Amino acid sequence: MGRVTQVVDCREAMGMGKGGGIAQRGTISECRYPDVIVVGMSPGRRHVTKPVCDITSALRQQGVEYSISTLVLNAGSGVPPDATNIGGAVLGAYFGLTEKEIQQIEKHRVAILHHGNVRSHVVHKVRYILERCDVMAVVVSQAPVDFEDFAKEGVKTAMVMPPPDKVKTKGTVMAIVSGVTRGQTPTREKMAEVIRAVMRLIKTQER
């Protein structure tokens, strides 16, 4: 009938809440061929993983003919310990990546990074990930951010590059979709932006 079957391993551990509906931190849903990975914050009252699941489902439903993985970070809250210019003290845990998470992200061709609603936190989390992972990134956030915000922190971007002696990252921010509200289903317009960005990057690699 022309249908394509995708095999998805939902998570490494049991989920949280009734029916195990919310993936716990440190878990990943994987497809057979690693093309796109959607990276979300650790679950909690302030860090809701909902947009990540919506993005993953929408990419599959829209006929994106690539494998989509989802990773919920083990330490996805807070900011990296080396973050600067964040506008005050930070309480709670620090943001970080395990060696296993770095390997999981790097084996994909495109990473969709969702990091919430505080501009400085989004910038530093993306910078921290791309320092360690050589991957093309699509940044999804609620707070408005632009390529210059990332370039100022040494992040390579498709539109603005930091000075050669200030470059800190191996990976590159290729697209930004802001206005995706944390904890809510993204609008059709925002989902379309994400899908267009992902398909454009994948097709660029295939040329």
C-alpha positions in Angstrom: 0.0 0.0 0.0 3.0 2.3 -0.2 3.4 2.6 3.6 6.8 2.7 5.3 7.4 1.0 8.6 9.5 2.6 11.3 10.8 0.7 14.3 11.1 2.9 17.4 12.7 1.9 20.7 10.8 4.3 23.0 13.1 4.6 26.0 15.8 2.9 28.1 13.8 3.1 31.3 10.2 3.3 32.5 8.5 6.6 32.1 7.2 9.0 34.7 3.5 9.5 35.7 0.4 7.5 34.9 1.0 5.0 32.2 4.7 5.9 32.1 3.8 8.7 29.6 6.7 11.0 30.3 10.2 9.8 29.6 12.6 10.0 32.4 15.9 11.8 32.3 18.8 10.0 30.6 16.5 8.2 28.1 16.5 8.1 24.4 14.0 6.8 21.8 16.0 5.5 18.8 15.3 4.6 15.2 17.3 2.2 13.0 19.1 4.9 11.0 20.3 8.0 13.0 19.4 11.0 10.9 17.7 13.5 13.2 17.8 13.7 17.0 15.5 15.9 19.1 17.2 16.9 22.4 15.0 18.0 25.3 15.6 19.2 28.9 15.2 17.0 31.9 11.5 16.7 33.0 10.3 18.7 35.9 7.8 21.3 36.9 9.7 24.1 35.1 11.3 22.0 32.3 8.5 20.3 30.4 9.5 17.9 27.7 6.1 18.2 25.8 7.3 20.2 22.8 10.0 17.6 22.1 7.5 14.8 21.7 5.2 17.0 19.5 8.2 17.9 17.2 9.2 14.2 16.9 5.7 13.1 16.1 5.1 16.0 13.6 8.3 15.2 11.7 7.1 11.6 11.3 3.5 12.5 10.4 4.6 15.0 7.7 6.3 12.2 5.8 9.8 13.2 6.6 11.6 10.2 5.2 14.3 10.0 7.8 14.7 8.4 11.1 13.9 10.6 14.1 15.4 10.0 17.6 14.5 11.7 20.9 16.9 12.2 23.8 15.9 13.5 27.3 19.1 14.7 28.9 20.2 13.4 32.3 21.3 16.8 33.4 19.2 19.1 31.2 18.3 21.7 33.8 20.2 24.8 35.0 23.1 26.2 33.0 26.6 24.9 32.3 29.2 25.5 35.1 31.2 27.7 32.8 28.3 30.0 31.8 29.0 33.7 31.9 26.8 36.8 31.5 23.6 35.1 32.8 22.3 38.0 34.9 22.7 36.7 38.4 23.4 33.6 40.5 22.1 30.2 39.5 20.4 27.9 42.0 20.1 24.2 41.7 21.9 21.7 39.4 24.2 22.5 36.6 23.5 21.6 33.0 25.8 18.9 31.5 26.3 16.0 29.1 27.5 12.5 29.7 30.0 10.9 27.4 27.2 8.5 26.3 24.9 11.4 25.4 27.6 13.1 23.4 28.1 9.9 21.4 24.3 9.6 20.9 24.0 13.2 19.6 27.1 13.0 17.4 26.0 10.0 15.4 23.1 11.9 14.0 23.2 14.3 11.0 20.9 17.0 12.5 20.2 17.9 16.1 17.1 19.8 17.2 17.9 21.5 20.5 15.0 22.6 22.8 16.1 24.5 25.8 13.2 26.6 27.2 12.5 30.2 27.9 15.5 32.0 29.3 17.6 33.6 26.5 21.0 33.4 28.2 20.3 29.8 29.4 19.4 28.7 25.8 22.5 30.3 24.4 24.9 28.7 26.9 23.3 25.3 26.7 23.5 25.2 22.9 27.1 26.4 23.2 28.0 23.7 25.7 26.5 21.0 23.5 28.1 22.2 20.2 31.5 22.5 21.9 31.3 18.7 22.4 29.2 17.6 19.4 30.1 18.1 15.8 26.6 18.3 14.4 24.3 20.7 12.5 21.8 22.2 15.0 18.3 23.6 14.7 17.6 25.6 17.9 14.0 25.6 19.2 13.1 28.0 22.1 10.3 30.0 23.6 12.6 33.1 24.2 13.5 35.1 21.1 17.2 34.4 20.2 19.2 35.2 17.1 22.4 34.2 15.4 24.3 37.1 16.9 23.4 36.0 20.4 25.2 32.7 19.7 28.1 34.2 17.8 28.9 36.5 20.8 29.5 33.3 22.9 31.7 31.7 20.3 29.1 29.5 18.7 29.5 28.9 14.9 26.3 29.8 13.0 25.1 29.7 9.4 24.5 33.5 9.4 27.1 35.1 11.8 30.5 33.7 12.7 32.5 34.7 15.8 36.0 35.9 15.2 38.4 33.0 14.3 40.2 33.3 17.7 36.8 33.3 19.6 35.3 30.1 18.0 34.4 27.6 20.7 32.2 25.1 19.0 32.7 22.1 16.7 29.0 22.1 15.7 27.0 24.9 14.0 23.7 26.5 14.6 22.0 26.3 11.2 18.5 27.5 12.0 16.5 29.0 14.9 12.8 28.7 15.6 11.7 30.8 18.5 8.3 31.4 20.0 7.7 27.7 20.8 6.0 27.8 24.1 7.3 25.5 26.8 4.8 22.8 27.9 2.4 23.5 25.0 1.8 22.0 21.6 3.6 24.1 19.0 1.4 25.9 16.4 1.2 24.6 12.9 3.3 27.6 11.7 6.1 26.8 14.2 6.0 23.1 13.4 6.3 24.0 9.7 9.3 26.1 10.4 11.1 23.2 12.2 10.2 20.7 9.4 11.4 23.0 6.7 14.7 23.7 8.5 15.3 19.9 9.1 14.5 18.9 5.5 16.7 21.7 4.1 19.7 20.5 6.1 19.2 16.8 5.3 18.9 17.6 1.6 22.0 19.8 1.7 24.0 16.9 3.1 22.7 14.5 0.4 24.0 16.7 -2.5 
